[in-house]
Each structure stands twice: as C-alpha cells, then as structure tokens.
Amino acid sequence: MNDLIRRSMAIDAIVFNLEDRFAVDVLNDVPAVDAVPVEWLREKTNNNNFVIGRAARFILHAWEQEQEAR
C-alpha cells in the first residue's frame, strides 16, 4: 500500500527547517492530504440504499477487514 504522505518528504521538511524555525512553523510545512473521516462516511452511508451507499459500505467493509489483517 502506498503512503498517503511520503515519509521521506515529511522527514526532509522537518529536518531541513528545524534549524531555522520553531517546531510549529516546521510542522506547517509537512506534506499532508485531505481525507474523509471514516466515521463520517459510515454515518452518511448507513441508511443509504442507493447504489452509491451500498458501494461505500462495501468499500468500508473491505477497508476494515484489511485493517484487522494487519
């Protein structure tokens, strides 16, 4: 599975800037991605029986099984 954030880029951003700035400023430079909270998705698809709701529940279930297998 690919990382959503490349560890090497995050480490480089922290190490490179740590010498010159405060930690809070350094953390603002760490690469990040937007993500949909799992609980929000679960809530929105709970009573949705349209195709999109069934598909989202299937994806959530597959993701949960994958997490348990780790």
N, CA, C and O atoms as a MOPAC input file, in Angstrom:
PM7 MOZYME 1SCF
protein

 N      0.83900 1    -1.18000 1     0.00000 1
 C      0.00000 1     0.00000 1     0.00000 1
 C      0.88300 1     1.24200 1     0.00000 1
 O      1.83700 1     1.31500 1     0.77500 1
 N      0.58800 1     2.20900 1    -0.84400 1
 C      1.35700 1     3.43800 1    -0.91100 1
 C      1.02300 1     4.33600 1     0.27200 1
 O     -0.10300 1     4.34200 1     0.76900 1
 N      2.01500 1     5.08600 1     0.70900 1
 C      1.78200 1     6.06800 1     1.76100 1
 C      0.99800 1     7.23000 1     1.18200 1
 O      1.22900 1     7.63100 1     0.04100 1
 N      0.06800 1     7.77600 1     1.96500 1
 C     -0.62800 1     8.98500 1     1.53700 1
 C      0.31500 1    10.17700 1     1.60200 1
 O      0.19600 1    11.11900 1     0.81900 1
 N      1.24600 1    10.12800 1     2.53700 1
 C      2.26900 1    11.15000 1     2.68000 1
 C      3.61000 1    10.43900 1     2.60100 1
 O      3.84400 1     9.47900 1     3.33400 1
 N      4.47400 1    10.88800 1     1.73900 1
 C      5.78700 1    10.25600 1     1.64800 1
 C      6.57700 1    10.57500 1     2.90400 1
 O      6.82200 1    11.73700 1     3.22800 1
 N      6.97100 1     9.51600 1     3.60700 1
 C      7.71800 1     9.70200 1     4.84100 1
 C      8.99000 1    10.51200 1     4.61500 1
 O      9.33700 1    11.38500 1     5.41100 1
 N      9.67100 1    10.21100 1     3.53000 1
 C     10.93600 1    10.90900 1     3.25900 1
 C     10.71300 1    12.40900 1     3.08400 1
 O     11.53500 1    13.21300 1     3.52400 1
 N      9.61100 1    12.78900 1     2.44500 1
 C      9.32200 1    14.21600 1     2.27100 1
 C      8.99100 1    14.87400 1     3.60200 1
 O      9.41200 1    16.00200 1     3.86000 1
 N      8.23700 1    14.17500 1     4.44800 1
 C      7.89900 1    14.72000 1     5.76100 1
 C      9.15300 1    14.88800 1     6.60700 1
 O      9.33700 1    15.92300 1     7.24800 1
 N     10.00700 1    13.88800 1     6.61300 1
 C     11.24800 1    13.96500 1     7.38300 1
 C     12.12600 1    15.09000 1     6.85900 1
 O     12.68100 1    15.86100 1     7.64200 1
 N     12.25500 1    15.19000 1     5.54100 1
 C     13.06700 1    16.26200 1     4.95000 1
 C     12.53900 1    17.64100 1     5.33900 1
 O     13.31700 1    18.54300 1     5.65100 1
 N     11.22000 1    17.80300 1     5.31900 1
 C     10.62700 1    19.09600 1     5.67200 1
 C     10.92400 1    19.45900 1     7.11700 1
 O     11.19800 1    20.62000 1     7.42400 1
 N     10.87300 1    18.48500 1     7.99900 1
 C     11.14200 1    18.75000 1     9.41400 1
 C     12.62400 1    19.01900 1     9.65100 1
 O     12.98000 1    20.01400 1    10.28200 1
 N     13.47600 1    18.15200 1     9.15700 1
 C     14.91600 1    18.28200 1     9.40000 1
 C     15.46900 1    19.55100 1     8.76400 1
 O     16.26000 1    20.26100 1     9.38500 1
 N     15.06300 1    19.83700 1     7.54100 1
 C     15.58300 1    20.99600 1     6.81700 1
 C     15.23900 1    22.29300 1     7.53600 1
 O     16.06700 1    23.20000 1     7.61900 1
 N     14.02300 1    22.38300 1     8.05300 1
 C     13.55300 1    23.63100 1     8.65000 1
 C     13.77000 1    23.72200 1    10.15500 1
 O     13.60800 1    24.79800 1    10.73100 1
 N     14.12100 1    22.64900 1    10.78500 1
 C     14.22800 1    22.63200 1    12.23100 1
 C     15.29500 1    23.59000 1    12.74200 1
 O     15.15200 1    24.16200 1    13.82300 1
 N     16.34300 1    23.76400 1    11.98700 1
 C     17.44200 1    24.61200 1    12.43800 1
 C     17.05000 1    26.08300 1    12.46200 1
 O     17.55900 1    26.84500 1    13.28500 1
 N     16.15800 1    26.48900 1    11.57500 1
 C     15.86800 1    27.91400 1    11.41000 1
 C     14.57300 1    28.39900 1    12.04200 1
 O     14.41100 1    29.60200 1    12.24800 1
 N     13.65400 1    27.50700 1    12.35300 1
 C     12.32800 1    27.96000 1    12.77600 1
 C     11.81600 1    27.16800 1    13.96000 1
 O     12.38500 1    26.14200 1    14.33300 1
 N     10.73000 1    27.65800 1    14.54700 1
 C     10.08500 1    26.95500 1    15.65000 1
 C      9.37300 1    25.71100 1    15.13100 1
 O      9.03400 1    25.62500 1    13.95100 1
 N      9.15300 1    24.76100 1    16.01400 1
 C      8.53900 1    23.48900 1    15.62500 1
 C      7.16500 1    23.67300 1    14.99600 1
 O      6.82800 1    22.95000 1    14.05800 1
 N      6.36400 1    24.61200 1    15.47800 1
 C      5.01700 1    24.82000 1    14.92300 1
 C      5.11500 1    25.22600 1    13.46000 1
 O      4.35400 1    24.72900 1    12.63000 1
 N      6.03500 1    26.11600 1    13.13400 1
 C      6.21200 1    26.52000 1    11.74300 1
 C      6.68900 1    25.34800 1    10.88700 1
 O      6.27200 1    25.19100 1     9.74000 1
 N      7.56400 1    24.53500 1    11.46200 1
 C      8.08700 1    23.37900 1    10.73500 1
 C      6.96000 1    22.42300 1    10.38400 1
 O      6.88700 1    21.93300 1     9.25700 1
 N      6.08600 1    22.15600 1    11.33400 1
 C      5.00200 1    21.20200 1    11.09100 1
 C      4.02400 1    21.70200 1    10.03600 1
 O      3.36500 1    20.89200 1     9.38300 1
 N      3.91300 1    23.00300 1     9.85400 1
 C      3.05000 1    23.53200 1     8.79200 1
 C      3.57200 1    23.18800 1     7.40700 1
 O      2.80900 1    23.19700 1     6.44100 1
 N      4.85700 1    22.88700 1     7.29500 1
 C      5.45500 1    22.54600 1     6.00400 1
 C      5.40400 1    21.05100 1     5.68800 1
 O      5.76100 1    20.64500 1     4.58200 1
 N      4.96800 1    20.23200 1     6.63700 1
 C      4.91700 1    18.78800 1     6.41700 1
 C      3.81300 1    18.49400 1     5.40400 1
 O      2.68800 1    18.96200 1     5.57700 1
 N      4.10700 1    17.73500 1     4.35800 1
 C      3.09200 1    17.41700 1     3.35100 1
 C      1.93300 1    16.64100 1     3.97000 1
 O      2.13200 1    15.80800 1     4.85400 1
 N      0.74600 1    16.92000 1     3.50600 1
 C     -0.43600 1    16.23700 1     4.02100 1
 C     -1.46700 1    16.08900 1     2.90200 1
 O     -1.36400 1    16.72300 1     1.85200 1
 N     -2.44200 1    15.25100 1     3.14800 1
 C     -3.53000 1    15.05900 1     2.18700 1
 C     -4.86000 1    15.25900 1     2.89500 1
 O     -4.96100 1    15.07300 1     4.10700 1
 N     -5.87200 1    15.63500 1     2.13700 1
 C     -7.21300 1    15.69400 1     2.68700 1
 C     -7.75500 1    14.27400 1     2.73700 1
 O     -7.50100 1    13.47500 1     1.83600 1
 N     -8.49200 1    13.96500 1     3.77500 1
 C     -9.05500 1    12.62700 1     3.91200 1
 C    -10.47600 1    12.71900 1     4.44900 1
 O    -10.80400 1    13.62200 1     5.21900 1
 N    -11.29900 1    11.79100 1     4.04100 1
 C    -12.67000 1    11.71200 1     4.54000 1
 C    -12.64600 1    10.87700 1     5.81500 1
 O    -12.19200 1     9.73300 1     5.78600 1
 N    -13.12600 1    11.42100 1     6.93800 1
 C    -13.16800 1    10.63000 1     8.17100 1
 C    -14.06200 1     9.39600 1     8.00400 1
 O    -15.17400 1     9.49100 1     7.48300 1
 N    -13.57500 1     8.27200 1     8.44000 1
 C    -14.30500 1     7.01400 1     8.28700 1
 C    -15.65900 1     7.07900 1     8.98900 1
 O    -16.65800 1     6.60900 1     8.44600 1
 N    -15.70200 1     7.65400 1    10.18300 1
 C    -16.97800 1     7.73800 1    10.90800 1
 C    -18.00400 1     8.57700 1    10.14700 1
 O    -19.18600 1     8.23400 1    10.12500 1
 N    -17.56900 1     9.66600 1     9.52700 1
 C    -18.48000 1    10.49800 1     8.74800 1
 C    -19.03700 1     9.70600 1     7.57300 1
 O    -20.23800 1     9.74600 1     7.30400 1
 N    -18.16800 1     8.98900 1     6.87600 1
 C    -18.59900 1     8.18900 1     5.73400 1
 C    -19.56400 1     7.09100 1     6.17200 1
 O    -20.57400 1     6.83900 1     5.51400 1
 N    -19.24400 1     6.44800 1     7.28000 1
 C    -20.11700 1     5.39000 1     7.80300 1
 C    -21.50200 1     5.95200 1     8.13500 1
 O    -22.51900 1     5.33100 1     7.82400 1
 N    -21.53700 1     7.12600 1     8.76500 1
 C    -22.80600 1     7.76000 1     9.12800 1
 C    -23.62700 1     8.12800 1     7.89100 1
 O    -24.83800 1     7.90700 1     7.85500 1
 N    -22.97400 1     8.68300 1     6.89600 1
 C    -23.67900 1     9.12000 1     5.69000 1
 C    -24.21300 1     7.95300 1     4.86400 1
 O    -25.22000 1     8.10600 1     4.17400 1
 N    -23.56700 1     6.80500 1     4.91900 1
 C    -23.99800 1     5.67000 1     4.09800 1
 C    -24.87600 1     4.68300 1     4.85800 1
 O    -25.38600 1     3.72800 1     4.27200 1
 N    -25.05600 1     4.90400 1     6.14800 1
 C    -25.76500 1     3.95000 1     6.99500 1
 C    -27.15900 1     3.60500 1     6.47200 1
 O    -27.49600 1     2.42700 1     6.36100 1
 N    -27.95600 1     4.58900 1     6.15500 1
 C    -29.32500 1     4.33200 1     5.69800 1
 C    -29.50300 1     4.59800 1     4.20700 1
 O    -30.62800 1     4.71400 1     3.72300 1
 N    -28.40800 1     4.69200 1     3.49400 1
 C    -28.46000 1     4.99100 1     2.06800 1
 C    -28.46200 1     3.67500 1     1.28600 1
 O    -27.44800 1     2.97900 1     1.24100 1
 N    -29.57600 1     3.33900 1     0.68200 1
 C    -29.67800 1     2.10000 1    -0.06900 1
 C    -29.52300 1     2.29100 1    -1.57100 1
 O    -29.72700 1     1.36200 1    -2.35200 1
 N    -29.15900 1     3.51300 1    -1.96600 1
 C    -28.86100 1     3.73400 1    -3.37000 1
 C    -27.53700 1     3.04800 1    -3.69400 1
 O    -26.82100 1     2.62100 1    -2.78800 1
 N    -27.22000 1     2.94300 1    -4.94900 1
 C    -26.00100 1     2.25800 1    -5.37500 1
 C    -24.77400 1     2.86100 1    -4.68900 1
 O    -23.89100 1     2.13000 1    -4.24200 1
 N    -24.71800 1     4.18100 1    -4.60700 1
 C    -23.55000 1     4.82500 1    -4.00100 1
 C    -23.40400 1     4.44200 1    -2.52800 1
 O    -22.28300 1     4.24600 1    -2.05900 1
 N    -24.49700 1     4.33200 1    -1.79800 1
 C    -24.44600 1     3.93900 1    -0.39300 1
 C    -23.98300 1     2.50100 1    -0.22800 1
 O    -23.17200 1     2.19900 1     0.64700 1
 N    -24.49700 1     1.61900 1    -1.07000 1
 C    -24.06900 1     0.21200 1    -0.99800 1
 C    -22.59500 1     0.07900 1    -1.36000 1
 O    -21.86600 1    -0.69700 1    -0.74200 1
 N    -22.15500 1     0.84300 1    -2.36700 1
 C    -20.74700 1     0.79400 1    -2.77100 1
 C    -19.84600 1     1.31400 1    -1.64900 1
 O    -18.79800 1     0.73000 1    -1.37200 1
 N    -20.24400 1     2.39100 1    -1.01500 1
 C    -19.43900 1     2.95000 1     0.07400 1
 C    -19.36500 1     1.97600 1     1.24500 1
 O    -18.30200 1     1.81500 1     1.84400 1
 N    -20.47300 1     1.32800 1     1.57700 1
 C    -20.45600 1     0.33600 1     2.66300 1
 C    -19.54300 1    -0.83300 1     2.31300 1
 O    -18.83100 1    -1.34400 1     3.17700 1
 N    -19.55800 1    -1.25800 1     1.05800 1
 C    -18.67200 1    -2.33400 1     0.61500 1
 C    -17.20900 1    -1.93100 1     0.77800 1
 O    -16.39500 1    -2.71100 1     1.27200 1
 N    -16.88400 1    -0.71000 1     0.36200 1
 C    -15.50900 1    -0.22700 1     0.48000 1
 C    -15.09600 1    -0.12800 1     1.94300 1
 O    -13.99000 1    -0.53300 1     2.30100 1
 N    -15.96500 1     0.40100 1     2.78700 1
 C    -15.66600 1     0.49000 1     4.22000 1
 C    -15.42300 1    -0.88400 1     4.82100 1
 O    -14.49000 1    -1.07100 1     5.60200 1
 N    -16.25800 1    -1.83800 1     4.46000 1
 C    -16.11600 1    -3.19600 1     4.98400 1
 C    -14.78500 1    -3.80800 1     4.53200 1
 O    -14.08900 1    -4.43900 1     5.32700 1
 N    -14.43900 1    -3.62400 1     3.27600 1
 C    -13.17200 1    -4.15000 1     2.76400 1
 C    -11.99500 1    -3.49500 1     3.47900 1
 O    -11.02400 1    -4.17200 1     3.81900 1
 N    -12.07100 1    -2.19500 1     3.70900 1
 C    -11.00300 1    -1.46800 1     4.40300 1
 C    -10.86500 1    -1.96900 1     5.84400 1
 O     -9.75100 1    -2.17700 1     6.32300 1
 N    -11.99400 1    -2.16300 1     6.53300 1
 C    -11.95100 1    -2.64700 1     7.91700 1
 C    -11.31900 1    -4.04300 1     7.98800 1
 O    -10.52900 1    -4.32000 1     8.89000 1
 N    -11.66000 1    -4.90800 1     7.05300 1
 C    -11.06300 1    -6.24500 1     7.03500 1
 C     -9.56000 1    -6.16700 1     6.80700 1
 O     -8.79200 1    -6.90300 1     7.42600 1
 N     -9.14900 1    -5.27600 1     5.91900 1
 C     -7.72300 1    -5.11300 1     5.65300 1
 C     -6.98300 1    -4.59600 1     6.90400 1
 O     -5.86500 1    -5.02300 1     7.19400 1
 N     -7.61900 1    -3.67900 1     7.63000 1
 C     -7.00600 1    -3.14400 1     8.84800 1
 C     -6.87300 1    -4.22100 1     9.92600 1
 O     -5.87300 1    -4.26300 1    10.64400 1
 N     -7.86800 1    -5.08300 1    10.03700 1
 C     -7.82700 1    -6.15800 1    11.01800 1
 C     -6.75600 1    -7.18300 1    10.68600 1
 O     -6.19200 1    -7.80200 1    11.58800 1
 N     -6.47000 1    -7.37000 1     9.40800 1
 C     -5.49500 1    -8.35800 1     8.97200 1
 C     -4.05900 1    -7.91900 1     9.25700 1
 O     -3.14200 1    -8.74100 1     9.23900 1
 N     -3.86800 1    -6.65300 1     9.51500 1
 C     -2.50800 1    -6.14100 1     9.76100 1
 C     -1.98300 1    -6.55700 1    11.09000 1
 O     -0.85700 1    -6.20900 1    11.44500 1

